[in-house]
């Protein structure tokens, strides 16, 4: 199984194949609008603005599993993120990242042999995926987007 075999739902709950992102460097993030890490949207947007033309895609998956920090509908979350942080990268339908209803994407990501892998502990856990679809690094929620830039640039230059 490859990340490109996985389908996720967009904000309107329509299926999107991750094969649409073949050849791109992906930064996959579970997010929340009421989290102490929510200001990281600024850094994520800066990375996206700086590197999207070189092949970076940020995939945002709101998640309400941690402290009920992503209440609201997909539309409300999207409006908040675009209005407050100027977010222009793709946001998907709210998902679970742990448990019986976890997204197959997160089942896959957590199965990869990465440092710190296993159960998602909080919002703004980030996974970096290379152009071939390999998950190459996992970042804890406390890691700010700007601290990932060097790793992203290396993958973009490969």
N, C-alpha and C positions, 0 to 999 in steps of 0.2 A: 504494500500500500504506500502511496505517495500523498503528499499534501495536495497534489493536483487532482486526486481522486475525490476530494472532499467537496461537498456543497454546503453553503451557508445561506442564510436568508438576509436579504436587504431590508431596508427600513419598511418597505411595503409588504414584507414577508414573501417576496418572490425569490426563488432559488437562484443562486449565483455559484457557478463552478469556480473553484480556486485555480483551475487550469487557465482561466482568463488572465492570470498573473504570471504565467510562464515567462521566464527570462527577466523578471523583475527582482529586485532586492526588497524583501518585505519586512516591515516592523509591525508585529501583531500585538495589540494591547487590549487588555480588559480594563474598562474605564468606569468611572462613576462621576456624577455631577456634584455630589455633596461630600466628597472625600477630601481629606487634607492634602492629597496629591493632585487634586483637580487642576491646580495652576500649572501642572506639567503640560497641559494642552498648549501653552504658549511655546514651550521648547519643542514639542512635537510639530507644531505648525511651522516653526522656524526651520527645522530639519526638512520638512516636506517642501517648503518654498525653495530652499537652497538646493535640494537634490532630486526633486521629482523629474526634471528633464534629463537627469543622468540615469534614471531607472529606479528610484526609490518609490515605494508605495507604502503608505501607512494604513493599516486596517484596524478600525476602531470598533470594539465589541463592548457596548455597555453591559454591565453586570450588576445585578441588585442583590447578590448573595452575601455581601459583606456589610453589615450594619444598615441595611436598607438605604444605601447611599446613592442608588440610581432609581428613585421612584419615578413615576411619570411614564408617559407614552414615548414611543420612538420619536414622534414629532416634537414633543416638548423637550426631550433631551437634545435633539438636533438643533432646535431653535436656540436653546441655551448655549450650546457649544459654538455655533456659528456667530451668534450675537455677541457673546462675551469674549470669545477667544479668536474669532475670525477663522475658525477651523474650515479648511477646504478639502481635507482628505476624506476618504470614504468611511462613513459610519454605517454599521450594520444593525440588524435587529437585536434587541436585548437577549442575552444568552445566560446559561449557567456554565461555569467553568469547572465545577466539581459536582460529584454526586450522581444520583440516578438519572437526572435529566441533562447531564453535561453535554455540551456540543461535541460532536465527533472531532472537530478541529482541535479542541483542547485535550481530548483523549489522545489524539495523535501527538500533539506538542509535548504533553507530559510523558509520553512513552519514549521520547528521544533521549539519548545518552548525553545529557547536558549537566553541567555543574549546577547543583541546587534544584534538580528536577524532582518532581513529585507533585503533591497537592498544591494548588494555587492558594497562597495564604492571604492575599489581599488584592485590592484593585491596583491597577497600574503596574502589574507584572508584565514584562515585555519580552517578546521572542523575536530574534533576528534570524531571518531565513535567506539563504543565498539564492542566486539566480537559477540554480538547479533544483530548488525546492527542499534543500537540506536545512533543518533547524540547526544553527551553529552556535547560538548563545542565548542564555536566559538572563534577564536582569531583574533584580528585586525592585519592588515598588519605590524604594528610597533612591534608586539610581535615576538621576535627572537625565533627560534626553541629551543634553549637551555632552554628557560623559560617554555617550554611545557613539558620538560622531566619528571618532577615529575608526572604530570597527565598521561602521557603515561605509565610510569612504574606501576602506580596503576592499570590501565586497564589490562596491561599484566599479572599482578600477580593475577587477579581475576579468 
